[in-house]
Amino acid sequence: MSQSPVWRKSSYSTEQNLGTCVEVARLDRQVGVRDSKNPVGPHLTFTRNSWAAFVGAVKSRAI
């Protein structure tokens, strides 16, 4: 990826969460997920289809 990824935190993330948040970014053909407390640390990558399935399951409360 030629540009740095743009990481976003959930709108549900607040100071009351005590920093226990993840951030998500679109990568070339994947989705990156990282710990918001360690932005320079490693991140996990998922295919876009896998990430969409995970988010869909969470939204439907299947997991």
For each residue, the residues with C-beta under 8 A, 3 or more apart:
1: 4 5 27 28
2:
3:
4: 1
5: 1 25 26 27 32
6: 25 26
7: 23 24 25 32 34 39
8: 23 24 25
9: 13 21 22 23 36
10: 13 21 22
11:
12:
13: 9 10 17 21 36
14: 17
15: 18
16:
17: 13 14 20 21
18: 15
19: 36 37
20: 17 37
21: 9 10 13 17 35 36 37
22: 9 10 33 34 35 36
23: 7 8 9 33 34 35 36 39
24: 7 8 31 32 33 51
25: 5 6 7 8 31 32 34 43
26: 5 6 31 32
27: 1 5 30 31 32 45
28: 1
29: 47 48
30: 27 45 46 47 48
31: 24 25 26 27 45 46 47 48 51
32: 5 7 24 25 26 27 43 44 45
33: 22 23 24 43 44 45 46
34: 7 22 23 25 38 39 41 42 43 44
35: 21 22 23 38 39 41
36: 9 13 19 21 22 23 39
37: 19 20 21
38: 34 35 41
39: 7 23 34 35 36
40:
41: 34 35 38
42: 34
43: 25 32 33 34
44: 32 33 34
45: 27 30 31 32 33
46: 30 31 33 50 51 54
47: 29 30 31 50 51
48: 29 30 31 51 52
49: 52 53
50: 46 47 53 54
51: 24 31 46 47 48 54 55
52: 48 49 55 56
53: 49 50 56 57
54: 46 50 51 57 58 63
55: 51 52 58 59
56: 52 53 59 60
57: 53 54 60 62 63
58: 54 55 61 62 63
59: 55 56
60: 56 57
61: 58
62: 57 58
63: 54 57 58
